[in-house]
Amino acid sequence: MQKLLHNKVITFAILASIIATIYWVAIASDRYVSTAQIIIQRTDLASSQSFDFSSLLGASSGTNRSEQLLMREYLLSIDILKKLDKALHIRAHYSDPRWDRLSRLQKQDISIEEFHQYYLSRVSIELDEYSGLLVIKAQAFDPQTAQAITNFLVHEGEDHMNQLAHDLAQNQVSFLETQVTEMYQQAQQARQAVLDFQNEKGLISPEATAENISAIIGSLQGQKAELETERQALEAYLVPSHPNVTKITQQIAAIDKQIEQEKAKLTAPDGNTLNLTVEEFQRLQLQAGFAQDLYKSALLALEKGRVEATRTIQKVSVIQTPTLPEYPLEPRRLYNATVFILLTFMLAGVIQLLTAIVKDHKD
């Protein structure tokens, strides 16, 4: 019994190896591989290091791994497969009955999910982590179709990445336009608040008015000092009740009263004074100036955003153009046949070993 099983296993392994060898060497259809190498680079203007409103856009230059992976996923998606089939009719090409049954697409009218799985077995896109290159490889049953598929993937990938970048830039422009409108209104409101305050107080510049009052107080204090000096000189030889001394004393008292009145305009316990008016006016001016600066920054950011929205922000640089293959690299006939034979006989050996183990346990 064991000898019979052994003979069946060996016979099966030999027959399977012969059939596989015949298929890989004589039956399997040739598949040509077209290769392209690309890299994605940003071409937007580098933003300055200073912080302003436009820095919120977060623009940078150079390559970006996430963008490479984004393009890779798009080129392997069902969306690109539909466009590819519409442009090159690859469903008909892959299901052509001229190709062997195991290599070709079984039916032309299979579901998009099954077609996508077959597409993934014929197209590979790998990211070289060291160089940042995307390596695109497409297999087809003739050289021209393989090159056409690779060429389509390169150009469609570039168009898609540019469209994504333009959509993002356009969204940023729309956002900035809204911000510019709002900041313009805020600047106008802040400026109108300054004008309303000036009209309400009847002062064009409270600071200048306060400076004038301070100058008047200084001048009065100077006059008072001169009069006090003159009174001291008179009191040296005149009695205090002398008309000249009395006159100067009255003048000094009038000046003191005037000084107090002028000071009351600047500061007073009731709070309705010029110093508070100056403080409020300066605050309104500061708000108006800040709103104006924000409006200027928003305008600059808007202009930059409009420029970036009209130019190619993502540039796909082709390092190697899609090749036109001259020799079918797939299938690897001798390699596939050799691997199949080795695996088949290894499996046969495992089956025999398990059979022997089971037999020993029974004995």
C-alpha positions as CSV (number, residue, x, y, z in Angstrom):
1,M,0.0,0.0,0.0
2,Q,2.8,2.4,0.9
3,K,4.7,1.5,-2.2
4,L,1.6,2.2,-4.3
5,L,1.0,5.6,-2.6
6,H,4.6,6.4,-3.1
7,N,4.4,5.6,-6.8
8,K,1.2,7.7,-7.2
9,V,2.8,10.7,-5.5
10,I,5.9,10.5,-7.6
11,T,3.8,9.9,-10.8
12,F,1.7,12.9,-9.9
13,A,4.7,15.1,-9.3
14,I,6.3,14.1,-12.6
15,L,3.2,14.6,-14.6
16,A,2.5,18.0,-13.0
17,S,6.1,19.1,-13.6
18,I,5.9,18.0,-17.3
19,I,2.6,19.8,-17.8
20,A,3.9,23.0,-16.1
21,T,7.1,22.9,-18.1
22,I,5.2,22.5,-21.3
23,Y,2.9,25.4,-20.3
24,W,5.7,27.8,-19.3
25,V,8.0,26.9,-22.2
26,A,5.6,26.4,-25.1
27,I,2.1,27.7,-24.3
28,A,2.3,30.8,-22.0
29,S,1.9,34.0,-24.1
30,D,4.7,36.5,-24.2
31,R,4.2,39.7,-22.1
32,Y,6.1,42.8,-22.8
33,V,7.1,45.2,-19.9
34,S,7.3,49.0,-20.4
35,T,9.0,51.0,-17.7
36,A,9.0,54.6,-16.7
37,Q,10.6,56.5,-13.8
38,I,9.2,59.8,-12.6
39,I,9.5,62.2,-9.7
40,I,7.1,64.8,-8.4
41,Q,8.4,68.2,-7.6
42,R,6.8,71.4,-6.4
43,T,7.2,74.5,-8.5
44,D,5.5,77.1,-6.3
45,L,7.4,80.1,-5.1
46,A,9.2,79.6,-1.8
47,S,7.5,81.5,1.0
48,S,9.5,83.9,3.1
49,Q,10.5,83.0,6.6
50,S,8.7,86.0,8.2
51,F,5.3,85.3,9.6
52,D,2.5,87.0,7.7
53,F,-1.0,86.1,6.6
54,S,0.3,84.3,3.5
55,S,2.4,81.9,5.6
56,L,-0.8,80.2,6.6
57,L,-0.8,78.7,3.1
58,G,2.1,76.5,4.2
59,A,3.7,76.4,0.8
60,S,7.1,74.6,0.4
61,S,9.3,73.4,-2.4
62,G,10.9,70.1,-3.3
63,T,9.7,66.6,-3.3
64,N,7.1,65.2,-0.9
65,R,6.8,61.5,-0.1
66,S,3.1,61.8,0.7
67,E,2.5,63.2,-2.8
68,Q,4.4,60.4,-4.4
69,L,2.3,57.8,-2.5
70,L,-0.9,59.8,-3.4
71,M,-0.1,59.5,-7.1
72,R,0.8,55.8,-6.7
73,E,-2.6,55.1,-5.1
74,Y,-4.4,57.0,-7.9
75,L,-2.6,55.2,-10.7
76,L,-3.6,51.8,-9.1
77,S,-7.2,52.9,-8.6
78,I,-10.4,51.8,-10.4
79,D,-10.9,55.4,-11.6
80,I,-7.6,55.4,-13.6
81,L,-8.5,51.9,-14.9
82,K,-11.8,53.2,-16.3
83,K,-10.0,56.1,-18.0
84,L,-7.3,53.7,-19.3
85,D,-9.9,51.3,-20.7
86,K,-11.8,54.1,-22.3
87,A,-8.7,55.5,-24.0
88,L,-6.8,52.3,-24.9
89,H,-9.5,49.5,-24.8
90,I,-7.2,47.4,-22.6
91,R,-10.1,45.2,-21.6
92,A,-10.4,43.9,-25.1
93,H,-6.6,43.6,-25.4
94,Y,-6.2,41.6,-22.2
95,S,-9.1,39.3,-23.1
96,D,-8.1,38.6,-26.7
97,P,-8.4,34.9,-27.4
98,R,-5.0,34.9,-29.1
99,W,-3.4,34.8,-25.7
100,D,-3.3,31.6,-23.6
101,R,-6.2,31.0,-21.3
102,L,-4.2,31.3,-18.0
103,S,-2.6,34.6,-18.9
104,R,-5.4,36.5,-20.5
105,L,-8.5,38.1,-18.9
106,Q,-11.1,35.3,-18.9
107,K,-14.0,37.3,-20.2
108,Q,-14.3,40.8,-21.6
109,D,-17.6,41.5,-19.7
110,I,-16.4,40.6,-16.2
111,S,-17.1,43.0,-13.3
112,I,-15.0,46.0,-12.7
113,E,-13.8,44.5,-9.4
114,E,-12.4,41.4,-11.2
115,F,-11.0,43.5,-14.0
116,H,-9.3,45.7,-11.4
117,Q,-7.7,42.7,-9.7
118,Y,-6.3,41.6,-13.1
119,Y,-5.1,45.1,-13.7
120,L,-3.1,45.0,-10.5
121,S,-1.4,41.8,-11.6
122,R,-0.3,43.5,-14.8
123,V,0.7,47.0,-13.6
124,S,3.1,47.8,-10.7
125,I,4.1,51.1,-9.3
126,E,6.8,51.2,-6.7
127,L,8.3,54.0,-4.7
128,D,12.1,54.1,-4.4
129,E,12.5,55.3,-0.8
130,Y,16.2,56.2,-1.4
131,S,15.8,58.3,-4.6
132,G,12.2,59.3,-4.3
133,L,11.4,57.9,-7.8
134,L,8.1,56.3,-8.8
135,V,8.9,53.3,-11.0
136,I,5.9,52.4,-13.3
137,K,5.8,49.1,-15.0
138,A,3.0,47.9,-17.3
139,Q,2.7,44.5,-18.9
140,A,0.9,43.8,-22.2
141,F,0.8,41.2,-24.9
142,D,2.5,43.5,-27.4
143,P,5.2,46.2,-27.0
144,Q,3.1,49.1,-28.3
145,T,0.2,48.5,-25.9
146,A,2.6,48.2,-22.9
147,Q,4.3,51.5,-23.9
148,A,0.9,53.2,-24.4
149,I,-0.3,52.1,-21.0
150,T,2.8,53.4,-19.2
151,N,2.7,56.6,-21.2
152,F,-1.0,57.2,-20.3
153,L,-0.3,56.6,-16.6
154,V,2.5,59.1,-16.6
155,H,0.5,61.9,-18.2
156,E,-2.8,61.1,-16.4
157,G,-0.9,61.1,-13.1
158,E,0.6,64.5,-13.8
159,D,-2.8,65.9,-14.8
160,H,-4.4,64.5,-11.7
161,M,-1.8,65.9,-9.3
162,N,-1.9,69.3,-11.0
163,Q,-5.7,69.3,-10.8
164,L,-5.5,68.5,-7.1
165,A,-3.0,71.3,-6.6
166,H,-5.1,73.8,-8.6
167,D,-8.2,72.9,-6.7
168,L,-6.4,73.4,-3.4
169,A,-5.0,76.7,-4.6
170,Q,-8.4,77.8,-5.8
171,N,-10.0,76.9,-2.4
172,Q,-7.3,78.9,-0.7
173,V,-8.0,81.9,-3.1
174,S,-11.7,81.7,-2.3
175,F,-10.9,81.6,1.4
176,L,-8.6,84.6,1.1
177,E,-11.1,86.5,-0.9
178,T,-13.6,86.1,1.9
179,Q,-11.0,87.1,4.4
180,V,-10.1,90.2,2.4
181,T,-13.7,91.3,2.2
182,E,-14.2,90.8,6.0
183,M,-10.9,92.6,6.9
184,Y,-11.8,95.5,4.5
185,Q,-15.1,95.9,6.3
186,Q,-13.3,95.7,9.7
187,A,-10.8,98.3,8.6
188,Q,-13.6,100.6,7.4
189,Q,-15.5,100.2,10.6
190,A,-12.4,100.9,12.7
191,R,-11.6,104.0,10.7
192,Q,-15.2,105.2,10.9
193,A,-15.1,104.7,14.7
194,V,-12.1,107.1,14.8
195,L,-14.0,109.7,12.7
196,D,-17.1,109.4,14.9
197,F,-15.1,109.9,18.0
198,Q,-13.4,113.0,16.5
199,N,-16.8,114.4,15.6
200,E,-18.3,113.6,19.0
201,K,-15.5,115.2,20.9
202,G,-15.0,118.1,18.5
203,L,-11.3,117.4,18.3
204,I,-9.2,116.4,15.3
205,S,-6.2,115.4,17.5
206,P,-6.7,115.0,21.2
207,E,-3.0,114.5,21.6
208,A,-2.3,117.9,20.0
209,T,-4.9,119.5,22.3
210,A,-3.4,118.0,25.4
211,E,0.1,119.2,24.3
212,N,-1.2,122.7,23.8
213,I,-2.8,122.7,27.3
214,S,0.4,121.5,28.8
215,A,2.2,124.2,27.0
216,I,-0.2,126.8,28.3
217,I,0.2,125.5,31.9
218,G,4.0,125.7,31.5
219,S,3.7,129.2,30.2
220,L,1.5,130.2,33.2
221,Q,3.8,128.6,35.6
222,G,6.7,130.7,34.1
223,Q,4.7,133.9,34.5
224,K,3.9,133.0,38.1
225,A,7.5,132.4,38.9
226,E,8.4,135.9,37.4
227,L,5.6,137.5,39.5
228,E,6.7,135.8,42.7
229,T,10.2,137.0,42.1
230,E,9.0,140.5,41.5
231,R,6.8,140.4,44.7
232,Q,9.7,139.2,46.8
233,A,11.7,142.1,45.5
234,L,9.0,144.6,46.4
235,E,8.4,143.1,49.8
236,A,12.0,143.9,50.6
237,Y,11.2,147.6,50.9
238,L,7.4,147.8,50.8
239,V,4.7,146.8,53.3
240,P,2.5,143.9,52.2
241,S,-0.5,146.2,52.0
242,H,1.1,148.4,49.4
243,P,-0.9,148.7,46.2
244,N,1.9,147.3,44.0
245,V,2.4,144.3,46.2
246,T,-1.4,143.7,46.3
247,K,-1.6,144.0,42.5
248,I,1.1,141.3,42.0
249,T,-0.5,139.1,44.6
250,Q,-3.8,139.3,42.7
251,Q,-2.1,138.5,39.4
252,I,-0.5,135.4,41.0
253,A,-3.8,134.3,42.4
254,A,-5.4,134.7,38.9
255,I,-2.6,132.7,37.3
256,D,-3.0,129.9,40.0
257,K,-6.7,129.8,39.2
258,Q,-6.0,129.6,35.5
259,I,-3.5,126.8,36.0
260,E,-6.0,124.8,38.0
261,Q,-8.6,125.3,35.3
262,E,-6.2,124.1,32.6
263,K,-5.1,121.1,34.7
264,A,-8.7,120.2,35.3
265,K,-9.1,119.8,31.5
266,L,-6.3,117.2,31.6
267,T,-7.1,115.3,34.8
268,A,-9.9,115.3,37.3
269,P,-11.5,112.8,39.7
270,D,-14.8,112.7,37.8
271,G,-13.0,111.1,34.8
272,N,-14.4,113.4,32.1
273,T,-11.0,114.7,31.2
274,L,-8.8,115.1,28.2
275,N,-6.3,112.4,29.2
276,L,-9.1,109.7,29.0
277,T,-10.1,111.2,25.7
278,V,-6.5,110.9,24.5
279,E,-6.3,107.3,25.7
280,E,-9.6,106.3,24.0
281,F,-8.5,108.0,20.8
282,Q,-5.2,106.2,20.8
283,R,-6.9,102.9,21.3
284,L,-9.2,103.5,18.4
285,Q,-6.3,104.6,16.2
286,L,-4.4,101.4,17.2
287,Q,-7.4,99.2,16.3
288,A,-7.7,101.1,13.0
289,G,-4.0,100.6,12.2
290,F,-4.1,96.9,13.2
291,A,-7.1,96.3,11.0
292,Q,-5.4,98.2,8.1
293,D,-2.2,96.1,8.5
294,L,-4.3,92.8,8.4
295,Y,-6.1,94.0,5.3
296,K,-2.7,94.7,3.6
297,S,-1.4,91.3,4.5
298,A,-4.6,89.6,3.3
299,L,-4.3,91.5,-0.1
300,L,-0.7,90.3,-0.5
301,A,-1.7,86.7,0.3
302,L,-4.6,86.9,-2.1
303,E,-2.4,88.1,-4.9
304,K,0.1,85.3,-4.2
305,G,-2.7,82.7,-4.1
306,R,-4.1,83.9,-7.4
307,V,-0.6,83.5,-9.0
308,E,-0.2,80.0,-7.6
309,A,-3.7,79.0,-8.7
310,T,-2.8,79.8,-12.4
311,R,0.5,77.9,-12.5
312,T,1.6,74.3,-12.4
313,I,2.2,73.6,-8.7
314,Q,2.9,69.9,-9.0
315,K,5.4,69.0,-11.7
316,V,6.0,65.4,-12.8
317,S,9.5,65.2,-14.0
318,V,10.1,62.1,-16.2
319,I,13.5,60.6,-15.4
320,Q,13.0,57.7,-17.9
321,T,10.4,58.0,-20.6
322,P,8.1,54.9,-21.1
323,T,10.2,52.3,-22.9
324,L,9.2,50.4,-26.0
325,P,10.2,46.8,-25.1
326,E,11.9,44.7,-27.7
327,Y,12.0,41.4,-25.7
328,P,9.3,39.8,-23.6
329,L,10.5,39.8,-20.0
330,E,7.4,38.0,-18.8
331,P,6.7,35.2,-18.1
332,R,10.1,34.1,-16.8
333,R,9.8,30.6,-18.4
334,L,12.8,28.7,-17.1
335,Y,12.5,30.3,-13.7
336,N,8.8,29.6,-13.3
337,A,9.2,26.0,-14.5
338,T,12.2,25.3,-12.2
339,V,10.4,26.8,-9.2
340,F,7.3,24.8,-9.9
341,I,9.2,21.5,-10.3
342,L,11.1,22.1,-7.0
343,L,8.0,23.0,-5.1
344,T,6.1,20.0,-6.5
345,F,8.8,17.5,-5.5
346,M,9.2,19.1,-2.1
347,L,5.5,18.7,-1.6
348,A,5.7,15.1,-2.8
349,G,8.5,14.5,-0.3
350,V,6.5,16.0,2.5
351,I,3.5,13.8,1.7
352,Q,5.8,10.7,1.7
353,L,7.3,11.7,5.0
354,L,3.9,12.2,6.6
355,T,2.8,8.8,5.2
356,A,5.9,7.1,6.8
357,I,5.3,8.8,10.1
358,V,1.6,7.7,10.2
359,K,2.6,4.1,9.2
360,D,5.2,4.0,12.1
361,H,2.6,5.0,14.6
362,K,0.2,2.4,13.4
363,D,2.9,-0.3,13.7
